[in-house]
Amino acid sequence: MKKYKIIFWLTTAFIFLFEGLMPLSTLLFAQEYMNAGTKPLGYPDYFAVALIIFKVMGAAALMIPKLHPRLKEWAYAGLTYNLVFAAISHFAVDGIGFQSFFPLIIMAILAVSYINYHKINSVVPNRN
């Protein structure tokens, strides 16, 4: 149980930093780079702002311990959709390369967080 919690919190903290804190800091402190990831893919500027807001909300939802499980499921689903479509967009525009596979690497870390989240919540304490 303790092993699952450690793995969950390490992977979830990474997702929070990468998908939540970094985009938020870009929005707040370096707005000239706000659309650096979406502009080359052909998306409009307002899409970058919406994407940042939703990424921050999803990543924050994963970090709140007593949040309703259904909201956590939605957060995992939303972040997964974001990463899948980021990979598809990069494959379509950039072809096969590291930046096309990078969202899938982040998604694998998100999957480890998700799996361990369910392992933590499915373990029934031993009542001897």
MOPAC internal coordinates of N, CA, C and O (Angstrom, degrees):
PM7 1SCF
backbone

  N    0.0000 0     0.00 0     0.00 0    0    0    0
  C    1.4551 1     0.00 0     0.00 0    1    0    0
  C    1.5208 1   110.69 1     0.00 0    2    1    0
  O    1.2310 1   120.99 1   135.98 1    3    2    1
  N    1.3413 1   115.70 1   -44.02 1    3    2    1
  C    1.4598 1   119.32 1  -178.97 1    5    3    2
  C    1.5311 1   110.36 1   -65.06 1    6    5    3
  O    1.2310 1   120.54 1   141.88 1    7    6    5
  N    1.3416 1   116.57 1   -38.12 1    7    6    5
  C    1.4607 1   121.24 1   178.86 1    9    7    6
  C    1.5394 1   109.93 1   -60.45 1   10    9    7
  O    1.2310 1   120.27 1   136.34 1   11   10    9
  N    1.3239 1   117.09 1   -43.66 1   11   10    9
  C    1.4615 1   121.06 1  -179.88 1   13   11   10
  C    1.5268 1   111.58 1   -63.94 1   14   13   11
  O    1.2310 1   120.83 1   140.64 1   15   14   13
  N    1.3263 1   116.02 1   -39.36 1   15   14   13
  C    1.4667 1   119.78 1   178.73 1   17   15   14
  C    1.5248 1   111.67 1   -65.15 1   18   17   15
  O    1.2310 1   120.93 1   138.32 1   19   18   17
  N    1.3215 1   115.83 1   -41.68 1   19   18   17
  C    1.4665 1   119.22 1   179.69 1   21   19   18
  C    1.5263 1   110.30 1   -64.14 1   22   21   19
  O    1.2310 1   120.58 1   132.83 1   23   22   21
  N    1.3203 1   116.49 1   -47.17 1   23   22   21
  C    1.4659 1   119.96 1   179.32 1   25   23   22
  C    1.5202 1   110.38 1   -62.89 1   26   25   23
  O    1.2310 1   120.33 1   137.10 1   27   26   25
  N    1.3400 1   116.97 1   -42.90 1   27   26   25
  C    1.4644 1   120.56 1   178.82 1   29   27   26
  C    1.5254 1   111.17 1   -58.61 1   30   29   27
  O    1.2310 1   120.18 1   129.89 1   31   30   29
  N    1.3377 1   117.25 1   -50.11 1   31   30   29
  C    1.4582 1   119.79 1  -175.49 1   33   31   30
  C    1.5208 1   112.36 1   -69.55 1   34   33   31
  O    1.2310 1   119.54 1   145.61 1   35   34   33
  N    1.3228 1   118.48 1   -34.39 1   35   34   33
  C    1.4660 1   120.15 1   176.82 1   37   35   34
  C    1.5284 1   111.36 1   -65.69 1   38   37   35
  O    1.2310 1   120.49 1   132.08 1   39   38   37
  N    1.3195 1   116.67 1   -47.92 1   39   38   37
  C    1.4627 1   119.60 1  -178.83 1   41   39   38
  C    1.5190 1   111.47 1   -70.10 1   42   41   39
  O    1.2310 1   120.24 1   142.31 1   43   42   41
  N    1.3167 1   117.15 1   -37.69 1   43   42   41
  C    1.4660 1   120.22 1   179.44 1   45   43   42
  C    1.5188 1   110.84 1   -68.51 1   46   45   43
  O    1.2310 1   120.05 1   141.37 1   47   46   45
  N    1.3250 1   117.51 1   -38.63 1   47   46   45
  C    1.4679 1   120.47 1   177.05 1   49   47   46
  C    1.5243 1   109.91 1   -64.17 1   50   49   47
  O    1.2310 1   120.06 1   140.44 1   51   50   49
  N    1.3251 1   117.49 1   -39.56 1   51   50   49
  C    1.4673 1   120.13 1   177.15 1   53   51   50
  C    1.5252 1   110.26 1   -61.65 1   54   53   51
  O    1.2310 1   120.62 1   134.02 1   55   54   53
  N    1.3277 1   116.42 1   -45.98 1   55   54   53
  C    1.4686 1   120.19 1   178.94 1   57   55   54
  C    1.5216 1   110.16 1   -61.86 1   58   57   55
  O    1.2310 1   120.24 1   137.85 1   59   58   57
  N    1.3273 1   117.14 1   -42.15 1   59   58   57
  C    1.4638 1   120.53 1   179.10 1   61   59   58
  C    1.5284 1   110.58 1   -60.58 1   62   61   59
  O    1.2310 1   120.24 1   134.52 1   63   62   61
  N    1.3156 1   117.15 1   -45.48 1   63   62   61
  C    1.4670 1   120.28 1  -179.96 1   65   63   62
  C    1.5247 1   111.36 1   -65.94 1   66   65   63
  O    1.2310 1   120.66 1   135.01 1   67   66   65
  N    1.3336 1   116.34 1   -44.99 1   67   66   65
  C    1.4565 1   120.38 1  -174.00 1   69   67   66
  C    1.5254 1   113.03 1   -78.09 1   70   69   67
  O    1.2310 1   120.01 1   137.92 1   71   70   69
  N    1.3152 1   117.59 1   -42.08 1   71   70   69
  C    1.4633 1   121.46 1  -176.03 1   73   71   70
  C    1.5218 1   113.42 1   -95.78 1   74   73   71
  O    1.2310 1   119.70 1   164.08 1   75   74   73
  N    1.3171 1   118.18 1   -15.92 1   75   74   73
  C    1.4607 1   120.80 1  -177.48 1   77   75   74
  C    1.5042 1   114.02 1  -113.73 1   78   77   75
  O    1.2310 1   120.54 1   120.53 1   79   78   77
  N    1.3096 1   116.57 1   -59.47 1   79   78   77
  C    1.4561 1   120.71 1  -172.77 1   81   79   78
  C    1.5237 1   113.41 1   -72.57 1   82   81   79
  O    1.2310 1   120.04 1   137.10 1   83   82   81
  N    1.3313 1   117.52 1   -42.90 1   83   82   81
  C    1.4654 1   119.15 1   179.94 1   85   83   82
  C    1.5274 1   112.34 1   -63.13 1   86   85   83
  O    1.2310 1   118.51 1   132.04 1   87   86   85
  N    1.3264 1   120.45 1   -47.96 1   87   86   85
  C    1.4605 1   119.48 1   177.54 1   89   87   86
  C    1.5329 1   112.78 1   -63.23 1   90   89   87
  O    1.2310 1   120.44 1   141.75 1   91   90   89
  N    1.3390 1   116.76 1   -38.25 1   91   90   89
  C    1.4603 1   119.80 1   179.16 1   93   91   90
  C    1.5244 1   110.78 1   -64.36 1   94   93   91
  O    1.2310 1   120.33 1   137.74 1   95   94   93
  N    1.3230 1   116.97 1   -42.26 1   95   94   93
  C    1.4640 1   119.02 1   178.94 1   97   95   94
  C    1.5252 1   111.27 1   -65.80 1   98   97   95
  O    1.2310 1   119.96 1   146.14 1   99   98   97
  N    1.3179 1   117.68 1   -33.86 1   99   98   97
  C    1.4574 1   120.32 1   174.84 1  101   99   98
  C    1.5213 1   110.59 1   -64.04 1  102  101   99
  O    1.2310 1   120.49 1   135.80 1  103  102  101
  N    1.3229 1   116.67 1   -44.20 1  103  102  101
  C    1.4614 1   121.12 1   179.87 1  105  103  102
  C    1.5298 1   111.20 1   -63.15 1  106  105  103
  O    1.2310 1   120.21 1   140.62 1  107  106  105
  N    1.3166 1   117.20 1   -39.38 1  107  106  105
  C    1.4597 1   121.14 1  -175.82 1  109  107  106
  C    1.5259 1   113.76 1   -83.72 1  110  109  107
  O    1.2310 1   120.13 1   141.96 1  111  110  109
  N    1.3345 1   117.35 1   -38.04 1  111  110  109
  C    1.4626 1   119.73 1  -169.20 1  113  111  110
  C    1.5194 1   115.41 1  -116.18 1  114  113  111
  O    1.2310 1   119.23 1   164.51 1  115  114  113
  N    1.2977 1   119.08 1   -15.49 1  115  114  113
  C    1.4708 1   120.85 1  -178.32 1  117  115  114
  C    1.5205 1   109.81 1  -141.70 1  118  117  115
  O    1.2310 1   120.58 1  -117.58 1  119  118  117
  N    1.3071 1   116.49 1    62.42 1  119  118  117
  C    1.4591 1   120.61 1  -173.99 1  121  119  118
  C    1.5258 1   113.63 1   -62.27 1  122  121  119
  O    1.2310 1   120.28 1   158.34 1  123  122  121
  N    1.3252 1   117.06 1   -21.66 1  123  122  121
  C    1.4709 1   118.72 1   178.55 1  125  123  122
  C    1.5338 1   111.75 1   -66.98 1  126  125  123
  O    1.2310 1   120.16 1   161.27 1  127  126  125
  N    1.3460 1   117.31 1   -18.73 1  127  126  125
  C    1.4638 1   121.58 1   177.80 1  129  127  126
  C    1.5240 1   112.96 1  -104.58 1  130  129  127
  O    1.2310 1   120.62 1  -172.49 1  131  130  129
  N    1.3113 1   116.42 1     7.51 1  131  130  129
  C    1.4551 1   121.68 1  -174.77 1  133  131  130
  C    1.5307 1   112.17 1   -57.97 1  134  133  131
  O    1.2310 1   119.98 1   140.84 1  135  134  133
  N    1.3030 1   117.65 1   -39.16 1  135  134  133
  C    1.4637 1   120.56 1  -176.86 1  137  135  134
  C    1.5272 1   112.05 1  -106.27 1  138  137  135
  O    1.2310 1   120.30 1  -158.90 1  139  138  137
  N    1.3284 1   117.04 1    21.10 1  139  138  137
  C    1.4686 1   120.87 1  -178.28 1  141  139  138
  C    1.5283 1   111.97 1   -62.90 1  142  141  139
  O    1.2310 1   120.02 1   150.49 1  143  142  141
  N    1.3189 1   117.57 1   -29.51 1  143  142  141
  C    1.4606 1   120.22 1   179.96 1  145  143  142
  C    1.5144 1   114.17 1   -89.48 1  146  145  143
  O    1.2310 1   120.16 1   157.09 1  147  146  145
  N    1.3186 1   117.29 1   -22.91 1  147  146  145
  C    1.4608 1   119.96 1  -176.08 1  149  147  146
  C    1.5265 1   113.57 1  -101.31 1  150  149  147
  O    1.2310 1   119.80 1   150.33 1  151  150  149
  N    1.3092 1   117.99 1   -29.67 1  151  150  149
  C    1.4703 1   121.92 1  -177.67 1  153  151  150
  C    1.5316 1   112.42 1   -60.58 1  154  153  151
  O    1.2310 1   119.20 1   132.75 1  155  154  153
  N    1.3543 1   119.14 1   -47.25 1  155  154  153
  C    1.4734 1   118.85 1   179.15 1  157  155  154
  C    1.5258 1   113.05 1   -64.27 1  158  157  155
  O    1.2310 1   120.23 1   159.78 1  159  158  157
  N    1.3211 1   117.17 1   -20.22 1  159  158  157
  C    1.4642 1   120.60 1   179.14 1  161  159  158
  C    1.5206 1   111.93 1   -87.01 1  162  161  159
  O    1.2310 1   120.51 1   174.58 1  163  162  161
  N    1.3315 1   116.63 1    -5.42 1  163  162  161
  C    1.4556 1   120.76 1   176.49 1  165  163  162
  C    1.5206 1   114.97 1    93.90 1  166  165  163
  O    1.2310 1   119.94 1  -170.07 1  167  166  165
  N    1.3234 1   117.72 1     9.93 1  167  166  165
  C    1.4597 1   120.57 1  -179.86 1  169  167  166
  C    1.5211 1   110.24 1   -86.21 1  170  169  167
  O    1.2310 1   119.77 1   -31.22 1  171  170  169
  N    1.3373 1   118.05 1   148.78 1  171  170  169
  C    1.4658 1   120.91 1   178.89 1  173  171  170
  C    1.5329 1   111.81 1   -71.94 1  174  173  171
  O    1.2310 1   120.91 1   -17.08 1  175  174  173
  N    1.3187 1   115.86 1   162.92 1  175  174  173
  C    1.4640 1   121.40 1  -176.52 1  177  175  174
  C    1.5280 1   112.74 1   -61.26 1  178  177  175
  O    1.2310 1   120.04 1   141.47 1  179  178  177
  N    1.3289 1   117.53 1   -38.53 1  179  178  177
  C    1.4663 1   119.50 1  -177.81 1  181  179  178
  C    1.5316 1   111.28 1   -65.35 1  182  181  179
  O    1.2310 1   120.07 1   154.88 1  183  182  181
  N    1.3164 1   117.47 1   -25.12 1  183  182  181
  C    1.4615 1   120.93 1   178.26 1  185  183  182
  C    1.5262 1   110.24 1   -65.46 1  186  185  183
  O    1.2310 1   120.26 1   142.35 1  187  186  185
  N    1.3271 1   117.12 1   -37.65 1  187  186  185
  C    1.4666 1   121.01 1   179.44 1  189  187  186
  C    1.5240 1   110.47 1   -62.98 1  190  189  187
  O    1.2310 1   120.22 1   138.58 1  191  190  189
  N    1.3266 1   117.18 1   -41.42 1  191  190  189
  C    1.4707 1   120.68 1   179.76 1  193  191  190
  C    1.5258 1   110.16 1   -64.98 1  194  193  191
  O    1.2310 1   120.02 1   133.52 1  195  194  193
  N    1.3186 1   117.58 1   -46.48 1  195  194  193
  C    1.4645 1   121.49 1   179.27 1  197  195  194
  C    1.5287 1   110.52 1   -62.06 1  198  197  195
  O    1.2310 1   120.50 1   138.32 1  199  198  197
  N    1.3229 1   116.65 1   -41.68 1  199  198  197
  C    1.4536 1   120.95 1   179.80 1  201  199  198
  C    1.5278 1   111.09 1   -62.77 1  202  201  199
  O    1.2310 1   120.33 1   136.64 1  203  202  201
  N    1.3140 1   116.98 1   -43.36 1  203  202  201
  C    1.4655 1   121.00 1   178.65 1  205  203  202
  C    1.5204 1   110.44 1   -61.68 1  206  205  203
  O    1.2310 1   120.15 1   134.27 1  207  206  205
  N    1.3124 1   117.31 1   -45.73 1  207  206  205
  C    1.4698 1   120.81 1  -178.71 1  209  207  206
  C    1.5309 1   110.81 1   -61.07 1  210  209  207
  O    1.2310 1   120.50 1   134.05 1  211  210  209
  N    1.3172 1   116.65 1   -45.95 1  211  210  209
  C    1.4649 1   119.65 1  -179.49 1  213  211  210
  C    1.5322 1   112.40 1   -69.06 1  214  213  211
  O    1.2310 1   120.07 1   144.86 1  215  214  213
  N    1.3245 1   117.48 1   -35.14 1  215  214  213
  C    1.4615 1   120.14 1   177.17 1  217  215  214
  C    1.5274 1   110.68 1   -65.09 1  218  217  215
  O    1.2310 1   120.54 1   137.36 1  219  218  217
  N    1.3185 1   116.58 1   -42.64 1  219  218  217
  C    1.4659 1   120.70 1   178.74 1  221  219  218
  C    1.5209 1   110.25 1   -63.89 1  222  221  219
  O    1.2310 1   119.94 1   135.39 1  223  222  221
  N    1.3202 1   117.72 1   -44.61 1  223  222  221
  C    1.4639 1   120.71 1   178.92 1  225  223  222
  C    1.5324 1   111.48 1   -62.03 1  226  225  223
  O    1.2310 1   120.19 1   136.51 1  227  226  225
  N    1.3209 1   117.24 1   -43.49 1  227  226  225
  C    1.4665 1   120.42 1  -179.96 1  229  227  226
  C    1.5144 1   112.41 1   -66.44 1  230  229  227
  O    1.2310 1   120.66 1   135.32 1  231  230  229
  N    1.3225 1   116.34 1   -44.68 1  231  230  229
  C    1.4664 1   119.84 1  -179.76 1  233  231  230
  C    1.5287 1   110.99 1   -65.85 1  234  233  231
  O    1.2310 1   120.34 1   141.49 1  235  234  233
  N    1.3252 1   116.95 1   -38.51 1  235  234  233
  C    1.4703 1   120.48 1   178.08 1  237  235  234
  C    1.5277 1   110.52 1   -65.98 1  238  237  235
  O    1.2310 1   120.40 1   142.11 1  239  238  237
  N    1.3266 1   116.84 1   -37.89 1  239  238  237
  C    1.4698 1   120.21 1   179.20 1  241  239  238
  C    1.5229 1   111.42 1   -62.02 1  242  241  239
  O    1.2310 1   120.33 1   146.35 1  243  242  241
  N    1.3152 1   116.98 1   -33.65 1  243  242  241
  C    1.4658 1   119.48 1   179.01 1  245  243  242
  C    1.5219 1   111.86 1   -70.15 1  246  245  243
  O    1.2310 1   120.35 1   151.95 1  247  246  245
  N    1.3248 1   116.94 1   -28.05 1  247  246  245
  C    1.4642 1   120.80 1  -175.73 1  249  247  246
  C    1.5271 1   113.45 1   -84.57 1  250  249  247
  O    1.2310 1   119.45 1   162.76 1  251  250  249
  N    1.3141 1   118.65 1   -17.24 1  251  250  249
  C    1.4640 1   121.39 1  -177.71 1  253  251  250
  C    1.5287 1   108.43 1   -81.10 1  254  253  251
  O    1.2310 1   119.92 1   -66.41 1  255  254  253
  N    1.3374 1   117.75 1   113.59 1  255  254  253
  C    1.4665 1   120.54 1  -171.86 1  257  255  254
  C    1.5308 1   115.09 1   -62.45 1  258  257  255
  O    1.2310 1   119.04 1   136.81 1  259  258  257
  N    1.2997 1   119.43 1   -43.19 1  259  258  257
  C    1.4742 1   121.28 1  -172.66 1  261  259  258
  C    1.5238 1   113.02 1   -99.13 1  262  261  259
  O    1.2310 1   120.32 1  -159.30 1  263  262  261
  N    1.3180 1   116.99 1    20.70 1  263  262  261
  C    1.4615 1   120.51 1   179.12 1  265  263  262
  C    1.5336 1   109.80 1   -69.02 1  266  265  263
  O    1.2310 1   120.70 1   -32.20 1  267  266  265
  N    1.3058 1   116.26 1   147.80 1  267  266  265
  C    1.4634 1   121.25 1   179.94 1  269  267  266
  C    1.5345 1   109.88 1   -54.82 1  270  269  267
  O    1.2310 1   119.95 1   -46.53 1  271  270  269
  N    1.3295 1   117.70 1   133.47 1  271  270  269
  C    1.4734 1   120.69 1  -177.02 1  273  271  270
  C    1.5283 1   113.92 1   -56.11 1  274  273  271
  O    1.2310 1   120.08 1   145.97 1  275  274  273
  N    1.3228 1   117.46 1   -34.03 1  275  274  273
  C    1.4622 1   119.39 1  -179.83 1  277  275  274
  C    1.5333 1   111.23 1   -65.33 1  278  277  275
  O    1.2310 1   120.37 1   142.93 1  279  278  277
  N    1.3297 1   116.90 1   -37.07 1  279  278  277
  C    1.4683 1   119.64 1   177.66 1  281  279  278
  C    1.5265 1   110.83 1   -66.96 1  282  281  279
  O    1.2310 1   120.64 1   143.63 1  283  282  281
  N    1.3231 1   116.39 1   -36.37 1  283  282  281
  C    1.4670 1   119.20 1   176.51 1  285  283  282
  C    1.5286 1   110.23 1   -65.37 1  286  285  283
  O    1.2310 1   120.35 1   140.21 1  287  286  285
  N    1.3186 1   116.93 1   -39.79 1  287  286  285
  C    1.4728 1   120.05 1   177.65 1  289  287  286
  C    1.5288 1   110.62 1   -60.96 1  290  289  287
  O    1.2310 1   120.63 1   137.12 1  291  290  289
  N    1.3289 1   116.41 1   -42.88 1  291  290  289
  C    1.4670 1   120.41 1   177.58 1  293  291  290
  C    1.5240 1   111.13 1   -63.47 1  294  293  291
  O    1.2310 1   120.38 1   141.08 1  295  294  293
  N    1.3149 1   116.88 1   -38.92 1  295  294  293
  C    1.4659 1   120.52 1   178.67 1  297  295  294
  C    1.5325 1   110.12 1   -64.20 1  298  297  295
  O    1.2310 1   120.37 1   133.75 1  299  298  297
  N    1.3225 1   116.90 1   -46.25 1  299  298  297
  C    1.4652 1   119.85 1   177.54 1  301  299  298
  C    1.5337 1   110.25 1   -60.77 1  302  301  299
  O    1.2310 1   120.41 1   136.52 1  303  302  301
  N    1.3308 1   116.82 1   -43.48 1  303  302  301
  C    1.4645 1   119.88 1  -179.72 1  305  303  302
  C    1.5264 1   111.08 1   -63.55 1  306  305  303
  O    1.2310 1   120.31 1   134.57 1  307  306  305
  N    1.3278 1   117.02 1   -45.43 1  307  306  305
  C    1.4634 1   120.34 1  -179.29 1  309  307  306
  C    1.5188 1   112.44 1   -62.53 1  310  309  307
  O    1.2310 1   120.28 1   136.55 1  311  310  309
  N    1.3188 1   117.07 1   -43.45 1  311  310  309
  C    1.4604 1   119.90 1   178.70 1  313  311  310
  C    1.5299 1   110.79 1   -67.05 1  314  313  311
  O    1.2310 1   120.36 1   144.87 1  315  314  313
  N    1.3244 1   116.91 1   -35.13 1  315  314  313
  C    1.4651 1   120.28 1   177.33 1  317  315  314
  C    1.5170 1   110.55 1   -65.38 1  318  317  315
  O    1.2310 1   120.04 1   133.65 1  319  318  317
  N    1.3351 1   117.52 1   -46.35 1  319  318  317
  C    1.4686 1   120.43 1   177.24 1  321  319  318
  C    1.5235 1   110.51 1   -58.88 1  322  321  319
  O    1.2310 1   120.36 1   136.47 1  323  322  321
  N    1.3095 1   116.92 1   -43.53 1  323  322  321
  C    1.4572 1   121.22 1   179.15 1  325  323  322
  C    1.5252 1   110.32 1   -57.15 1  326  325  323
  O    1.2310 1   120.21 1   132.51 1  327  326  325
  N    1.3097 1   117.20 1   -47.49 1  327  326  325
  C    1.4609 1   120.85 1  -176.73 1  329  327  326
  C    1.5258 1   112.11 1   -70.81 1  330  329  327
  O    1.2310 1   119.85 1   141.99 1  331  330  329
  N    1.3275 1   117.89 1   -38.01 1  331  330  329
  C    1.4643 1   120.81 1   177.29 1  333  331  330
  C    1.5283 1   110.07 1   -62.85 1  334  333  331
  O    1.2310 1   120.43 1   132.93 1  335  334  333
  N    1.3241 1   116.79 1   -47.07 1  335  334  333
  C    1.4614 1   119.46 1  -178.26 1  337  335  334
  C    1.5185 1   112.26 1   -72.41 1  338  337  335
  O    1.2310 1   119.80 1   153.13 1  339  338  337
  N    1.3282 1   118.00 1   -26.87 1  339  338  337
  C    1.4657 1   120.48 1   172.84 1  341  339  338
  C    1.5250 1   109.63 1   -64.71 1  342  341  339
  O    1.2310 1   120.49 1   136.22 1  343  342  341
  N    1.3279 1   116.66 1   -43.78 1  343  342  341
  C    1.4646 1   120.14 1   178.36 1  345  343  342
  C    1.5249 1   110.87 1   -63.67 1  346  345  343
  O    1.2310 1   120.49 1   135.89 1  347  346  345
  N    1.3236 1   116.67 1   -44.11 1  347  346  345
  C    1.4684 1   120.25 1   178.94 1  349  347  346
  C    1.5278 1   110.57 1   -61.38 1  350  349  347
  O    1.2310 1   120.18 1   136.24 1  351  350  349
  N    1.3198 1   117.25 1   -43.76 1  351  350  349
  C    1.4686 1   121.01 1   179.49 1  353  351  350
  C    1.5265 1   110.89 1   -61.52 1  354  353  351
  O    1.2310 1   120.64 1   136.15 1  355  354  353
  N    1.3214 1   116.37 1   -43.85 1  355  354  353
  C    1.4643 1   119.12 1   179.73 1  357  355  354
  C    1.5280 1   111.66 1   -67.76 1  358  357  355
  O    1.2310 1   119.70 1   140.96 1  359  358  357
  N    1.3257 1   118.17 1   -39.04 1  359  358  357
  C    1.4580 1   119.74 1   176.20 1  361  359  358
  C    1.5271 1   110.85 1   -61.49 1  362  361  359
  O    1.2310 1   120.42 1   138.73 1  363  362  361
  N    1.3399 1   116.81 1   -41.27 1  363  362  361
  C    1.4638 1   120.92 1  -178.38 1  365  363  362
  C    1.5252 1   112.08 1   -67.78 1  366  365  363
  O    1.2310 1   120.20 1   141.12 1  367  366  365
  N    1.3320 1   117.22 1   -38.88 1  367  366  365
  C    1.4638 1   120.75 1  -175.22 1  369  367  366
  C    1.5249 1   112.12 1   -92.96 1  370  369  367
  O    1.2310 1   120.17 1   135.64 1  371  370  369
  N    1.3240 1   117.28 1   -44.36 1  371  370  369
  C    1.4626 1   121.41 1  -172.52 1  373  371  370
  C    1.5226 1   113.95 1   -99.18 1  374  373  371
  O    1.2310 1   120.00 1   166.53 1  375  374  373
  N    1.3160 1   117.61 1   -13.47 1  375  374  373
  C    1.4557 1   119.97 1  -175.78 1  377  375  374
  C    1.5150 1   110.75 1    79.99 1  378  377  375
  O    1.2310 1   121.32 1    18.72 1  379  378  377
  N    1.3225 1   115.09 1  -161.28 1  379  378  377
  C    1.4591 1   119.81 1  -178.27 1  381  379  378
  C    1.5207 1   108.44 1   -84.04 1  382  381  379
  O    1.2310 1   121.05 1   -60.27 1  383  382  381
  N    1.3131 1   115.59 1   119.73 1  383  382  381
  C    1.4561 1   121.81 1   179.49 1  385  383  382
  C    1.5105 1   109.59 1  -168.66 1  386  385  383
  O    1.2310 1   121.25 1    -1.26 1  387  386  385
  N    1.3250 1   115.21 1   178.74 1  387  386  385
  C    1.4648 1   119.10 1  -176.52 1  389  387  386
  C    1.5140 1   112.05 1   -60.79 1  390  389  387
  O    1.2310 1   120.07 1   137.05 1  391  390  389
  N    1.3505 1   117.46 1   -42.95 1  391  390  389
  C    1.4648 1   117.76 1  -176.77 1  393  391  390
  C    1.5213 1   112.27 1   -69.89 1  394  393  391
  O    1.2310 1   119.86 1   165.15 1  395  394  393
  N    1.3055 1   117.87 1   -14.85 1  395  394  393
  C    1.4659 1   120.43 1   173.27 1  397  395  394
  C    1.5233 1   111.04 1   -78.70 1  398  397  395
  O    1.2310 1   120.49 1   147.17 1  399  398  397
  N    1.3299 1   116.67 1   -32.83 1  399  398  397
  C    1.4614 1   120.95 1  -178.97 1  401  399  398
  C    1.5241 1   112.76 1   -90.31 1  402  401  399
  O    1.2310 1   119.95 1   161.90 1  403  402  401
  N    1.3266 1   117.71 1   -18.10 1  403  402  401
  C    1.4617 1   120.73 1  -176.16 1  405  403  402
  C    1.5276 1   112.88 1   -57.69 1  406  405  403
  O    1.2310 1   118.67 1   135.31 1  407  406  405
  N    1.3508 1   120.14 1   -44.69 1  407  406  405
  C    1.4715 1   118.38 1   176.83 1  409  407  406
  C    1.5295 1   112.89 1   -59.93 1  410  409  407
  O    1.2310 1   120.18 1   149.61 1  411  410  409
  N    1.3199 1   117.26 1   -30.39 1  411  410  409
  C    1.4683 1   120.05 1   178.56 1  413  411  410
  C    1.5258 1   111.09 1   -71.83 1  414  413  411
  O    1.2310 1   120.25 1   148.73 1  415  414  413
  N    1.3255 1   117.13 1   -31.27 1  415  414  413
  C    1.4625 1   120.84 1   175.53 1  417  415  414
  C    1.5300 1   109.71 1   -66.98 1  418  417  415
  O    1.2310 1   120.87 1   135.49 1  419  418  417
  N    1.3363 1   115.94 1   -44.51 1  419  418  417
  C    1.4707 1   120.34 1   176.98 1  421  419  418
  C    1.5266 1   109.51 1   -62.94 1  422  421  419
  O    1.2310 1   120.33 1   142.33 1  423  422  421
  N    1.3324 1   116.97 1   -37.67 1  423  422  421
  C    1.4622 1   120.64 1   179.19 1  425  423  422
  C    1.5271 1   111.04 1   -65.83 1  426  425  423
  O    1.2310 1   119.95 1   146.63 1  427  426  425
  N    1.3202 1   117.71 1   -33.37 1  427  426  425
  C    1.4681 1   120.40 1   176.34 1  429  427  426
  C    1.5317 1   110.39 1   -65.05 1  430  429  427
  O    1.2310 1   120.27 1   140.62 1  431  430  429
  N    1.3236 1   117.10 1   -39.38 1  431  430  429
  C    1.4637 1   120.73 1   176.45 1  433  431  430
  C    1.5254 1   109.71 1   -65.50 1  434  433  431
  O    1.2310 1   120.48 1   139.08 1  435  434  433
  N    1.3368 1   116.69 1   -40.92 1  435  434  433
  C    1.4634 1   120.87 1   176.12 1  437  435  434
  C    1.5267 1   110.63 1   -61.50 1  438  437  435
  O    1.2310 1   120.12 1   141.37 1  439  438  437
  N    1.3208 1   117.37 1   -38.63 1  439  438  437
  C    1.4674 1   121.50 1   178.81 1  441  439  438
  C    1.5261 1   111.26 1   -64.71 1  442  441  439
  O    1.2310 1   120.29 1   141.15 1  443  442  441
  N    1.3290 1   117.05 1   -38.85 1  443  442  441
  C    1.4691 1   120.38 1   177.12 1  445  443  442
  C    1.5254 1   109.70 1   -63.36 1  446  445  443
  O    1.2310 1   120.65 1   138.27 1  447  446  445
  N    1.3313 1   116.37 1   -41.73 1  447  446  445
  C    1.4675 1   120.37 1   176.45 1  449  447  446
  C    1.5282 1   110.35 1   -60.21 1  450  449  447
  O    1.2310 1   120.64 1   133.38 1  451  450  449
  N    1.3149 1   116.39 1   -46.62 1  451  450  449
  C    1.4718 1   121.96 1  -178.50 1  453  451  450
  C    1.5315 1   111.55 1   -61.90 1  454  453  451
  O    1.2310 1   120.46 1   133.99 1  455  454  453
  N    1.3116 1   116.73 1   -46.01 1  455  454  453
  C    1.4643 1   120.96 1  -179.42 1  457  455  454
  C    1.5268 1   110.42 1   -61.63 1  458  457  455
  O    1.2310 1   120.58 1   135.25 1  459  458  457
  N    1.3209 1   116.49 1   -44.75 1  459  458  457
  C    1.4640 1   119.66 1  -179.26 1  461  459  458
  C    1.5185 1   112.16 1   -72.37 1  462  461  459
  O    1.2310 1   119.64 1   150.99 1  463  462  461
  N    1.3263 1   118.29 1   -29.01 1  463  462  461
  C    1.4647 1   121.37 1   173.27 1  465  463  462
  C    1.5269 1   109.87 1   -59.36 1  466  465  463
  O    1.2310 1   120.81 1   135.87 1  467  466  465
  N    1.3237 1   116.05 1   -44.13 1  467  466  465
  C    1.4633 1   119.49 1   179.74 1  469  467  466
  C    1.5258 1   112.35 1   -73.36 1  470  469  467
  O    1.2310 1   120.08 1   148.26 1  471  470  469
  N    1.3161 1   117.44 1   -31.74 1  471  470  469
  C    1.4692 1   119.31 1   176.45 1  473  471  470
  C    1.5258 1   110.24 1   -65.83 1  474  473  471
  O    1.2310 1   120.44 1   139.51 1  475  474  473
  N    1.3223 1   116.77 1   -40.49 1  475  474  473
  C    1.4670 1   120.65 1   178.84 1  477  475  474
  C    1.5205 1   110.66 1   -63.56 1  478  477  475
  O    1.2310 1   120.38 1   136.84 1  479  478  477
  N    1.3281 1   116.87 1   -43.16 1  479  478  477
  C    1.4640 1   121.20 1  -175.35 1  481  479  478
  C    1.5184 1   113.76 1   -81.61 1  482  481  479
  O    1.2310 1   119.88 1   165.99 1  483  482  481
  N    1.3235 1   117.83 1   -14.01 1  483  482  481
  C    1.4689 1   118.91 1  -179.29 1  485  483  482
  C    1.5297 1   112.53 1   -97.12 1  486  485  483
  O    1.2310 1   120.01 1   166.35 1  487  486  485
  N    1.3120 1   117.59 1   -13.65 1  487  486  485
  C    1.4650 1   120.33 1  -179.11 1  489  487  486
  C    1.5282 1   109.14 1   -75.09 1  490  489  487
  O    1.2310 1   121.49 1   -55.73 1  491  490  489
  N    1.3215 1   114.75 1   124.27 1  491  490  489
  C    1.4645 1   120.87 1   178.47 1  493  491  490
  C    1.5177 1   107.42 1   -93.97 1  494  493  491
  O    1.2310 1   119.58 1   -51.87 1  495  494  493
  N    1.3361 1   118.41 1   128.13 1  495  494  493
  C    1.4612 1   119.76 1  -179.94 1  497  495  494
  C    1.5223 1   111.62 1   -61.38 1  498  497  495
  O    1.2310 1   121.04 1   -35.34 1  499  498  497
  N    1.3122 1   115.61 1   144.66 1  499  498  497
  C    1.4667 1   122.18 1   179.03 1  501  499  498
  C    1.5209 1   109.12 1   -75.05 1  502  501  499
  O    1.2310 1   120.73 1   -58.86 1  503  502  501
  N    1.3111 1   116.21 1   121.14 1  503  502  501
  C    1.4830 1   120.70 1  -177.28 1  505  503  502
  C    1.5247 1   109.28 1  -110.25 1  506  505  503
  O    1.2310 1   120.35 1  -100.24 1  507  506  505
  N    1.3020 1   116.93 1    79.76 1  507  506  505
  C    1.4649 1   120.89 1   178.05 1  509  507  506
  C    1.4949 1   111.41 1   -98.40 1  510  509  507
  O    1.2310 1   120.10 1   180.00 1  511  510  509

